Amino acid sequence: MRRHLAKAMAAAAALSLAVTACGSSEPEAGASGDGGGSTLTVTVWNLAKTPEFKALFDAFEQANPGVKVQPVDILADDYAEKVTTMLAGGDKTDVITMKNVTDYSRYSSRGQLAEITDLAKSGDTANLAGLDAFNVAEKYYALPYRQDFWLLYYNKKYFEQAGVKAPEALTWDEYGKIAQQLTKSEGGKKVYGTYHHTWRSVVQAIAAAQTGGDQLSGDYSFFNDQYAVALGLQKAGAAIDFGTAMAQKSDYRTMFETGATAMMPMGTWYISGILEAKKAGKTDVDWALAPMPQRPGGSGVTTFGSPTAFAVNKRSENADLAKKFVQFAAGKAGAEAISKVGVVPALQSPEITEAYFKNEGMPTDEVSKKAFAPDKVNLEMPVSENTSDIDTILKEEHELIMVGDKAPADGIRSMNERVKSEVLN
């Protein structure tokens, strides 16, 4: 953690200048605007391709005349590092979007976020999914506004052409067999049976969720079966080689929307992206949803997910307005705003879910609706002061296993040893 902080401090001055320069023509946070209102700054990633942000900002501005929300836009791949650097350098951006709980654990443990326990314990948060992930010794420093979980996207046309029924309730073995069955060449291009993105969660988080394994424990034997699935699909040619995907910086949206894969485990956040692409005529993929494959003998559908939240920067000079925005985004008005663009809100109710499935372009079959209601959603990565450092180790060893530089047994042994020696001890 000291190593990461030193790196962040070293780059802080340069990034601070860059952010200042980019926003030099805009009013500063807290400055008076038209009508005597205020400007609220919020960190976001890939603003143009992330419709939830505009939906929330527009709704908040409409509900608060005179207020202007000014996004601080950061590339998605650089987001965690840039925000870490900003906070370490004393940046005063009002609201910080918590892209995942790993980042949250880092910032909250360093005292960089304002405590908002009063908002978290208000009556309006009783149905706020993912809130527990932000509990740090009974104190809260963020409120979730969306709650994503993983399910299976699939190309209906490919299933119909192969005479394979919708993947309603698959085991991982069945999933692997179907992936091989659907792998083919079409129009001179290979169509993979499935696509596993390069994130470690595709293997490790689902293994933890479905076995009850603890990713902070220092014992990762429960990863074994899921690595066998992932590497087996690669070896069979039913999934793109991990090294190739890394080298080509494969984009999961491109893989699915161009018909390069028949199936794809991915989070619910992608629903808004595919709805947008369909509406814009950028893809003609005939898609639907199915539950994540399960371990044999299990009962119900267990998957993993992670909330996305807003937090108030402890250095914000506009803290009251920042807290008002965080509460708005986590409430009913925020949920309604993002539901309209296909984003799953953290605030859950039958009415919100019903409205969500009425979005133009949403699949309406029963399997898709079942996929949207898993029996259990476990947290993608537990929150603790060790989360960030353990996450780094698990990611490094995951990549070595997937490119074939280490056998799974050797990689898992390294995870065990490194987490215990470098972090837990």
Secondary structure, 3 states (H helix, E strand, C coil): CHHHHHHHHHHHHHHHHHHHHHCCCCCCCCCECHHHCEEEEEEEECHHHCHHHHHHHHHHHHHCCCCEEEEEEECHHHHHHHHHHHHHCCCCCCEEEECCHHHHHHHHHCCCECCCHHHHCCHHHCCECCHHHHEECCEECCEEEEEEEEEEEEEHHHHHHHCCCCCCCCEHHHHHHHHHHHCEEECCEEEECCCCCCCHHHCHHHHHHHHCCCCCCCCCHHHHHHHHHHHHHHHCCCCCCHHHHHHCCCCHHHHHHCCCECEEEEECCHHHHHHHHHHCCCCCCCEEEECCCECCCCCCCEEEEEEEEEEEECCCCCHHHHHHHHHHHHCHHHHHHHHCCCCCECECCHHHHHHHCCCCCCCCCHHHHHHCCCCEEEECCCCCCCHHHHHHHHHHHHHHHHCCCCCHHHHHHHHHHHHHHHHHC
